[in-house]
Amino acid sequence: MKRGMSSTPPQPETPTLTDCKTQVAGKCTLCTNGSYLTMTGICLPADGPGCPPGFIQHGSGTEGKECKECNGQARRRNLQKTEQAAAKCDPCGNGRVSKTNHDGCQNIQDTCDQSQCRSCAKCIKASESHLTGCLDPKDNCTDFNKVWCPGFMDALTKCEGFSLGCYHKLLCNSPKICPSWKAHRCGGKCTPPNSCSFLQTNTSEVHTLPATSNLSVSQILRQRERVSVTNANSLDEALQGKCSG
């Protein structure tokens, strides 16, 4: 290289329509030469960096290959280029959903943004009286797998700014929801932390009533009332804290 001349760094391979066999309105609909068709209608070379995050290479032969969206976890980033075609799309784990333009999954609670969370928290708080009426008298919590809570669900359908992510975020951190419901829906993120596991048979202290064998009916009722108040205060803390974190 001559002195004074600047070198140009190698540029990443740019997808073109070179390997396109058929196209409509400037977008390719069928790639050839082993290239992979993307959702935007371009062909990615077979020996290139592979499909974009969130997609896996699908197909065989020299024509008709495509970058297929993975609604789950794309296992391909650690593969060699020659093994890309063998990449798989695995289902997300409990409490997790696919993340746009990413190979991995995310906790469904993470899809709840702050503005949605506050709106959802306000609505759930307003529906609290309906939820209280559905508590299991034994554990003083609700498992929606075992009971249908019509008043609570009806109130939720009328919520503004409601999102599935915020619904899970708030219920996963509510002391009024049983660990048996949280176990498969919270992805390990819940309050108290041990309530994420169904193997944890005991609920948190605010869920559990003292032994009642030697108590009068009036004493039992007063205890249940105190527990309900404690749960309500804990729910308030969960609703306020989880929307700011």
N, C-alpha and C positions, 0 to 999 in steps of 0.2 A: 504494500500500500504506500502511495506517495505521501511524503510528509505534508501536513497541512490539510489533508482531506479527512473529513469526518466519516466515521463508519456508521452505517444505519443498522440499528438492532433488528433482528429478525422479527417479523410481524406474525401474529397468530393466524392460523389458516382461516380465511374468510369464506363462509358459505356462499355459494352462487347457484345459478340455474344451469351450470355446465352439465351436471349429471341428470338434468330433468328430461324425462321422456315426453310427458304431456303437461300442459299448464293451462290455466284459465285465469283471465284478467291479470296476468303477470305473476300469478302464484302457481307453483308446481303442485300437481296432483299425483304424480307418479315418478319416483326417482329410479335411476338405473346405475349400473357400475358399482353395485353394492352400497350406494349411499342411502342415508336415512332421511325420510321426509319428516319435517317438523310441522307443528300446528300452524306456523306462520307461512308455510308454503315454500320452504327452501330445502335444499339437499345438503346434508352434512356428509363429508367424505368418510368412507369406511375406516380409513387409517388416521382419522382426525381425533380430536379430544373426546369424542362421544357426544351423546345427547345431553341437553341442558339439565340442571338439577331438577328433580321431581319427575324425570322421565327415564324410561329404560329402552334399550334397543330391542326392537321386536321384528321378527321375520327372518327369512333365510333366502339364499340364492342371490341373484344380482339385481332383481327388481322387486318392488313392492315392500321394501323394508320401511319401517317408520319408527319415530320416537313416540312411544306410547306412554301416556300419563299414568303415573303410579299413584293410586289412591291408597297409600300405605307407606311402607319404608322401602326405598329403593336400595338394594344391596349390589352396588357396582363400583363405588368409588375406589375400593382397594383392589379391584381386579385389573389385570393387564388388558391392554387394548384387544388382544386376540381373544380374550375371554368375555368381552363386553356383552356379546350376544347371549351368553348364558346367565346374565344377571336376572335376578328375580325381584318381584314386588311382594313383600311380605305384609300381612295385615298388621295394623298398629295394635299395641298392647292395650290392656284395660285402661279406660279413662283417657286415651290418646287418640288423636286424629291426624290425618295427613296435613302437611304444611305446604302452602303454595310456593313453588320454585325452590323447594328444599328436598333433599333425599330422605331426611328423617321425619319422624312424627313429633307432634307437640301435645302437651296436655291440653285437653279441651278447655280448661279454665283460662289458659293463656290467650284464647281468642276473644276474651272479654276486655274491651278497652274501658278506660276510667269513666267516660261519660255514660256508656251503656250500663256499667256496674252500678253507678249511683241511681240511675233510673230504675233498674231492676231491684236494687236493694229497697228503694222506697216502696215499690209495689209489693215485694215480699213482706215487708214490715206491715203494710196495710192488710195483708192477707193472713197475718199471724194467728188471728183468732180462729180461723178455719183450720189451720194446721194443728193448733193446740187440741182441737176436738178430735183429732185422728191419732193421738198418741197411744201407743201400746201401754196399758196400765201396768204391765210388769216391768218394762224397761224404761218407761217414760220417754219414749222416742218413737219416730215414725219410720217404717220401712215400706216404701211405695211398691215393693214386690209383693207385700202381703195385704195391703189395704189400699183401697181407692178413696181418695180424699176429694170428693166432688166440689165442695165449696172452695177449697184452696186452688184446685186446678181451674175452676171456672174463673176465679179472680185473676189467675195468671194469664188466661187467654185475653183478658182485657188490658193487660199491661202495655204501656207505650215504651218503645225502645227496648223491648224484651229480646234477649238473645240466649241461645242454648248454652254458650260458654259461660255467661254470667249466672244462669240458672244453676249450673254445676258448681261454679265457684262459690256461690253463696250457700248452697245446700251442703257442699262438702265441708264447709266450715261452720255449719250450724249445729249446736248441741242437741237440737231437737230431731236430727236425722240419725237413724240407727247405723252402727258400723256395718251391719249386713248389707245395707244399701250402698254405703260408701266404698266397700271393698272392691267392687268391679267398675266403679265409675269415676273415681277421684284420682287415679294414677299416682297414688302415694302422696298426694298433697291434700291434707285435711287437718282439721283442728277438733279435738286434740290429735297429735300425730299418730298415736297407737290405734285410733278409731278407723284408720284406713284398712286395717286387717281384720277379716272376719274371724280369724283365729283368736283375736282378742275378745273373749267372750264377755268380759265386763265392760260396761260403758264407762264414761268419765264420771267423776264424783257427783257432778250435778245431775246425772241421769239416775243414780242409784238411790233407792230409798233405804233407810235403816230397817233393821229387822222389826217386824210389826206384831210378832206373835203375842207379846205381852202388853200391847197398847190397846186403848179403847178406840172405838170407831171415830170419835171426835178428834182424838190425837192423831190418828192416821190421816184424817182429812186435812188437819192443819199442816201436817208434814208435807202432804202432796201439794198443798197450796204454796208452801215455802219453796218447794222444788220448782214449781211452775214459775214463780217469780224469779228465782235464780236463773232458770233457763231463758226466760224472757230477757233478763239483763245480759246474759251471755250472747244471746242472738243479736241484741243491739250492738254489742262490741264487735261481733263477727261482721255484721253488715257495715259498720263504720270503718273498721280497720282494713278489711279485705279490698275495699274499693280504692284505698289510697296506697296500697302496696303492690 
